[in-house]
Amino acid sequence: FVAQHGVLKPFIWHKADVTVLNAARLDGMNGPYVAVSNHSSHLDAPLIIGALPGKLGRYVAAGAAADYFFDVWWRKGLTALFFNAFPVDRSGLRGRRGLATSLLDDGVPLLLFPEGTRSRTGEMGNFKPGAAALCISRDVPCLPIALYGASQAMPYGKTWPGKGKPPVYVNFGEPMRPDDGESVAGFSER
C-alpha cells in the first residue's frame, strides 16, 4: 500500500493529467470483486490501483503475465511489491490453476486485463472469458473500467512515460453481476 500510494501513484499522477470518472458508482461496494479493463499501456495497472477509492484498492491483486513479469527475480519482486501481483499464465496451459479463485475465496479483489496482452494500436481487443468465469464461479461482481489516453502517455514498446503531461481518464462502470443462467461467453461479451 505504501509503495503503491506513496511512490507509484504520485509518480504516475505527475507524469499524466489523470481524471477519475464515476467513482460514485462504487459506493456501497465491498468484498471481493473482479475489476476488468482494456489494456494498452504499462501504466494501466498503476492508474487503476491509484484511482480505486479507499478500501476497494487497498488489497487488490493485479494479474500479471507470468512469462514477462515473473521471468526474472528483480522484475518479479518489483511487480509483487508495487502491484500485489500474481502470475497469470497466458499460454493456456493453466500451470497455476486455482490461484485467482483462491485469492477471491480469501476475500482479495482482483484486477485483470481480459484482452490477455497490451494493445499495440490502442484499440480494445476481444476479451478472453476467464474473468467472466471467475465472477460466475465465485459469485462476485465484475467492475468494468475504461482507460482512455494511457496508450498515448506510455505507448506499447516504451519503457518510460513520455514528456509532457498527457490527459488520461479512468472511468468506472457500474458493477455487474451475471444474469441467472447467463453463460460465461455471454457475460464476458456483455
C-alpha positions as YAML, in Angstrom:
chain: A
units: angstrom
residues:
- id: 1
  name: PHE
  ca: [0.00, 0.00, 0.00]
- id: 2
  name: VAL
  ca: [2.81, 2.39, 0.89]
- id: 3
  name: ALA
  ca: [4.70, 1.54, -2.32]
- id: 4
  name: GLN
  ca: [1.53, 1.96, -4.39]
- id: 5
  name: HIS
  ca: [0.15, 5.17, -2.88]
- id: 6
  name: GLY
  ca: [3.30, 6.76, -1.51]
- id: 7
  name: VAL
  ca: [5.57, 6.19, -4.51]
- id: 8
  name: LEU
  ca: [3.83, 4.88, -7.63]
- id: 9
  name: LYS
  ca: [0.63, 6.97, -7.61]
- id: 10
  name: PRO
  ca: [2.40, 10.33, -7.09]
- id: 11
  name: PHE
  ca: [4.86, 9.45, -9.86]
- id: 12
  name: ILE
  ca: [2.14, 8.46, -12.37]
- id: 13
  name: TRP
  ca: [-0.07, 11.42, -11.45]
- id: 14
  name: HIS
  ca: [2.97, 13.66, -12.02]
- id: 15
  name: LYS
  ca: [3.62, 12.16, -15.47]
- id: 16
  name: ALA
  ca: [-0.02, 12.28, -16.66]
- id: 17
  name: ASP
  ca: [-3.02, 14.52, -16.11]
- id: 18
  name: VAL
  ca: [-5.26, 11.86, -14.53]
- id: 19
  name: THR
  ca: [-9.02, 12.33, -14.28]
- id: 20
  name: VAL
  ca: [-11.11, 9.74, -12.43]
- id: 21
  name: LEU
  ca: [-14.71, 9.49, -13.63]
- id: 22
  name: ASN
  ca: [-17.75, 7.92, -11.95]
- id: 23
  name: ALA
  ca: [-16.10, 6.79, -8.70]
- id: 24
  name: ALA
  ca: [-19.50, 7.29, -7.03]
- id: 25
  name: ARG
  ca: [-20.66, 4.16, -8.88]
- id: 26
  name: LEU
  ca: [-18.54, 2.19, -6.41]
- id: 27
  name: ASP
  ca: [-20.35, 3.49, -3.31]
- id: 28
  name: GLY
  ca: [-21.62, 0.61, -1.26]
- id: 29
  name: MET
  ca: [-19.37, -1.91, -2.97]
- id: 30
  name: ASN
  ca: [-17.49, -4.22, -0.61]
- id: 31
  name: GLY
  ca: [-15.98, -7.66, -0.52]
- id: 32
  name: PRO
  ca: [-14.06, -9.32, -3.31]
- id: 33
  name: TYR
  ca: [-14.67, -8.38, -6.94]
- id: 34
  name: VAL
  ca: [-13.03, -8.76, -10.32]
- id: 35
  name: ALA
  ca: [-12.06, -5.47, -11.96]
- id: 36
  name: VAL
  ca: [-11.61, -5.70, -15.72]
- id: 37
  name: SER
  ca: [-10.17, -3.11, -18.05]
- id: 38
  name: ASN
  ca: [-8.89, -2.51, -21.53]
- id: 39
  name: HIS
  ca: [-5.12, -2.81, -21.69]
- id: 40
  name: SER
  ca: [-2.88, -0.58, -23.79]
- id: 41
  name: SER
  ca: [0.00, 0.53, -21.56]
- id: 42
  name: HIS
  ca: [2.23, -0.47, -18.68]
- id: 43
  name: LEU
  ca: [0.57, 2.47, -16.90]
- id: 44
  name: ASP
  ca: [-2.81, 0.71, -16.80]
- id: 45
  name: ALA
  ca: [-2.45, -1.18, -13.51]
- id: 46
  name: PRO
  ca: [-0.95, 1.75, -11.56]
- id: 47
  name: LEU
  ca: [-3.63, 4.08, -12.94]
- id: 48
  name: ILE
  ca: [-6.42, 1.78, -11.80]
- id: 49
  name: ILE
  ca: [-4.89, 0.93, -8.43]
- id: 50
  name: GLY
  ca: [-4.30, 4.62, -7.77]
- id: 51
  name: ALA
  ca: [-7.84, 5.57, -8.83]
- id: 52
  name: LEU
  ca: [-9.70, 2.94, -6.78]
- id: 53
  name: PRO
  ca: [-11.19, 4.63, -3.72]
- id: 54
  name: GLY
  ca: [-10.10, 3.71, -0.19]
- id: 55
  name: LYS
  ca: [-10.71, 0.16, 0.89]
- id: 56
  name: LEU
  ca: [-11.57, -1.04, -2.63]
- id: 57
  name: GLY
  ca: [-7.99, -0.55, -3.77]
- id: 58
  name: ARG
  ca: [-6.07, -1.35, -0.62]
- id: 59
  name: TYR
  ca: [-5.67, -5.10, -1.16]
- id: 60
  name: VAL
  ca: [-6.41, -5.51, -4.86]
- id: 61
  name: ALA
  ca: [-4.15, -8.06, -6.53]
- id: 62
  name: ALA
  ca: [-3.27, -7.49, -10.17]
- id: 63
  name: GLY
  ca: [-2.91, -10.38, -12.55]
- id: 64
  name: ALA
  ca: [0.38, -10.05, -14.43]
- id: 65
  name: ALA
  ca: [1.78, -12.07, -17.31]
- id: 66
  name: ALA
  ca: [3.85, -14.90, -15.83]
- id: 67
  name: ASP
  ca: [6.05, -15.10, -18.92]
- id: 68
  name: TYR
  ca: [7.08, -11.44, -18.65]
- id: 69
  name: PHE
  ca: [6.66, -10.08, -15.13]
- id: 70
  name: PHE
  ca: [7.69, -13.24, -13.29]
- id: 71
  name: ASP
  ca: [10.54, -14.40, -15.53]
- id: 72
  name: VAL
  ca: [13.44, -12.78, -13.62]
- id: 73
  name: TRP
  ca: [13.83, -12.26, -9.88]
- id: 74
  name: TRP
  ca: [14.11, -8.45, -9.86]
- id: 75
  name: ARG
  ca: [11.05, -7.88, -12.08]
- id: 76
  name: LYS
  ca: [9.09, -10.44, -10.07]
- id: 77
  name: GLY
  ca: [9.97, -8.62, -6.84]
- id: 78
  name: LEU
  ca: [9.08, -5.16, -8.14]
- id: 79
  name: THR
  ca: [5.84, -6.41, -9.71]
- id: 80
  name: ALA
  ca: [4.79, -8.10, -6.50]
- id: 81
  name: LEU
  ca: [5.72, -5.06, -4.39]
- id: 82
  name: PHE
  ca: [4.05, -2.35, -6.45]
- id: 83
  name: PHE
  ca: [1.04, -4.25, -7.78]
- id: 84
  name: ASN
  ca: [0.41, -7.00, -5.23]
- id: 85
  name: ALA
  ca: [0.65, -9.07, -8.39]
- id: 86
  name: PHE
  ca: [0.10, -12.75, -9.02]
- id: 87
  name: PRO
  ca: [1.19, -14.62, -12.16]
- id: 88
  name: VAL
  ca: [-1.29, -15.27, -14.95]
- id: 89
  name: ASP
  ca: [-0.38, -17.94, -17.48]
- id: 90
  name: ARG
  ca: [-1.12, -16.58, -20.96]
- id: 91
  name: SER
  ca: [-0.10, -19.82, -22.71]
- id: 92
  name: GLY
  ca: [-3.33, -21.60, -21.85]
- id: 93
  name: LEU
  ca: [-1.51, -24.39, -20.07]
- id: 94
  name: ARG
  ca: [-3.04, -23.37, -16.73]
- id: 95
  name: GLY
  ca: [0.05, -24.34, -14.75]
- id: 96
  name: ARG
  ca: [-1.01, -22.00, -11.93]
- id: 97
  name: ARG
  ca: [-4.65, -23.01, -11.91]
- id: 98
  name: GLY
  ca: [-6.60, -22.03, -8.86]
- id: 99
  name: LEU
  ca: [-4.58, -19.01, -7.69]
- id: 100
  name: ALA
  ca: [-7.18, -16.43, -8.76]
- id: 101
  name: THR
  ca: [-10.02, -18.45, -7.26]
- id: 102
  name: SER
  ca: [-8.07, -18.90, -4.02]
- id: 103
  name: LEU
  ca: [-7.48, -15.16, -3.79]
- id: 104
  name: LEU
  ca: [-11.18, -14.42, -4.34]
- id: 105
  name: ASP
  ca: [-12.14, -17.08, -1.79]
- id: 106
  name: ASP
  ca: [-9.84, -15.30, 0.69]
- id: 107
  name: GLY
  ca: [-11.63, -12.00, 0.02]
- id: 108
  name: VAL
  ca: [-8.93, -10.44, -2.18]
- id: 109
  name: PRO
  ca: [-10.26, -8.35, -5.09]
- id: 110
  name: LEU
  ca: [-8.59, -8.90, -8.46]
- id: 111
  name: LEU
  ca: [-7.58, -6.65, -11.34]
- id: 112
  name: LEU
  ca: [-7.46, -8.46, -14.67]
- id: 113
  name: PHE
  ca: [-6.92, -7.45, -18.26]
- id: 114
  name: PRO
  ca: [-9.10, -9.90, -20.24]
- id: 115
  name: GLU
  ca: [-7.54, -8.98, -23.59]
- id: 116
  name: GLY
  ca: [-4.54, -11.00, -22.40]
- id: 117
  name: THR
  ca: [-1.94, -8.53, -23.61]
- id: 118
  name: ARG
  ca: [-1.48, -4.83, -24.26]
- id: 119
  name: SER
  ca: [-2.95, -3.43, -27.44]
- id: 120
  name: ARG
  ca: [-0.31, -2.37, -29.90]
- id: 121
  name: THR
  ca: [-2.64, 0.19, -31.52]
- id: 122
  name: GLY
  ca: [-4.60, 1.50, -28.52]
- id: 123
  name: GLU
  ca: [-7.76, -0.19, -29.83]
- id: 124
  name: MET
  ca: [-9.51, -2.63, -27.49]
- id: 125
  name: GLY
  ca: [-9.21, -6.30, -28.39]
- id: 126
  name: ASN
  ca: [-11.54, -9.20, -27.67]
- id: 127
  name: PHE
  ca: [-11.89, -10.34, -24.08]
- id: 128
  name: LYS
  ca: [-10.91, -13.85, -23.09]
- id: 129
  name: PRO
  ca: [-13.60, -15.46, -20.89]
- id: 130
  name: GLY
  ca: [-11.51, -16.11, -17.75]
- id: 131
  name: ALA
  ca: [-12.59, -13.02, -15.79]
- id: 132
  name: ALA
  ca: [-16.27, -13.71, -16.50]
- id: 133
  name: ALA
  ca: [-15.83, -17.35, -15.46]
- id: 134
  name: LEU
  ca: [-14.28, -16.22, -12.17]
- id: 135
  name: CYS
  ca: [-17.19, -13.87, -11.47]
- id: 136
  name: ILE
  ca: [-19.73, -16.61, -12.15]
- id: 137
  name: SER
  ca: [-17.91, -19.40, -10.27]
- id: 138
  name: ARG
  ca: [-17.14, -17.27, -7.20]
- id: 139
  name: ASP
  ca: [-20.38, -15.22, -7.27]
- id: 140
  name: VAL
  ca: [-18.53, -11.90, -7.18]
- id: 141
  name: PRO
  ca: [-19.28, -8.70, -9.09]
- id: 142
  name: CYS
  ca: [-17.38, -7.57, -12.14]
- id: 143
  name: LEU
  ca: [-16.18, -3.97, -12.05]
- id: 144
  name: PRO
  ca: [-15.73, -2.70, -15.63]
- id: 145
  name: ILE
  ca: [-13.16, 0.06, -16.07]
- id: 146
  name: ALA
  ca: [-12.33, 2.01, -19.22]
- id: 147
  name: LEU
  ca: [-8.96, 3.68, -19.65]
- id: 148
  name: TYR
  ca: [-8.53, 6.48, -22.16]
- id: 149
  name: GLY
  ca: [-5.21, 8.07, -23.05]
- id: 150
  name: ALA
  ca: [-2.87, 5.61, -21.33]
- id: 151
  name: SER
  ca: [-1.56, 4.39, -24.68]
- id: 152
  name: GLN
  ca: [-0.57, 7.96, -25.55]
- id: 153
  name: ALA
  ca: [1.05, 8.56, -22.15]
- id: 154
  name: MET
  ca: [3.19, 5.43, -22.48]
- id: 155
  name: PRO
  ca: [2.76, 3.65, -25.82]
- id: 156
  name: TYR
  ca: [3.42, -0.02, -26.41]
- id: 157
  name: GLY
  ca: [7.16, -0.63, -26.67]
- id: 158
  name: LYS
  ca: [8.17, 2.29, -24.46]
- id: 159
  name: THR
  ca: [9.78, 1.64, -21.08]
- id: 160
  name: TRP
  ca: [9.12, 5.07, -19.58]
- id: 161
  name: PRO
  ca: [6.32, 7.65, -19.84]
- id: 162
  name: GLY
  ca: [6.95, 10.33, -22.46]
- id: 163
  name: LYS
  ca: [7.45, 14.04, -21.99]
- id: 164
  name: GLY
  ca: [4.59, 16.34, -21.17]
- id: 165
  name: LYS
  ca: [1.54, 15.51, -19.15]
- id: 166
  name: PRO
  ca: [-1.00, 13.87, -21.48]
- id: 167
  name: PRO
  ca: [-4.62, 13.57, -20.33]
- id: 168
  name: VAL
  ca: [-5.59, 10.13, -19.06]
- id: 169
  name: TYR
  ca: [-9.06, 9.09, -17.91]
- id: 170
  name: VAL
  ca: [-10.03, 6.24, -15.58]
- id: 171
  name: ASN
  ca: [-13.76, 5.67, -16.00]
- id: 172
  name: PHE
  ca: [-15.55, 3.29, -13.59]
- id: 173
  name: GLY
  ca: [-18.58, 1.46, -14.93]
- id: 174
  name: GLU
  ca: [-21.49, 0.14, -12.89]
- id: 175
  name: PRO
  ca: [-20.58, -3.08, -11.08]
- id: 176
  name: MET
  ca: [-22.12, -6.02, -12.93]
- id: 177
  name: ARG
  ca: [-23.34, -9.47, -11.97]
- id: 178
  name: PRO
  ca: [-24.23, -12.28, -14.32]
- id: 179
  name: ASP
  ca: [-27.91, -12.84, -15.04]
- id: 180
  name: ASP
  ca: [-29.43, -16.13, -13.89]
- id: 181
  name: GLY
  ca: [-28.26, -18.84, -16.26]
- id: 182
  name: GLU
  ca: [-26.06, -16.46, -18.25]
- id: 183
  name: SER
  ca: [-23.20, -18.26, -19.94]
- id: 184
  name: VAL
  ca: [-19.57, -17.34, -19.40]
- id: 185
  name: ALA
  ca: [-19.30, -16.24, -23.03]
- id: 186
  name: GLY
  ca: [-22.46, -14.14, -22.76]
- id: 187
  name: PHE
  ca: [-21.33, -12.43, -19.55]
- id: 188
  name: SER
  ca: [-17.87, -11.82, -20.97]
- id: 189
  name: GLU
  ca: [-19.36, -10.22, -24.08]
- id: 190
  name: ARG
  ca: [-21.74, -8.03, -22.05]
...
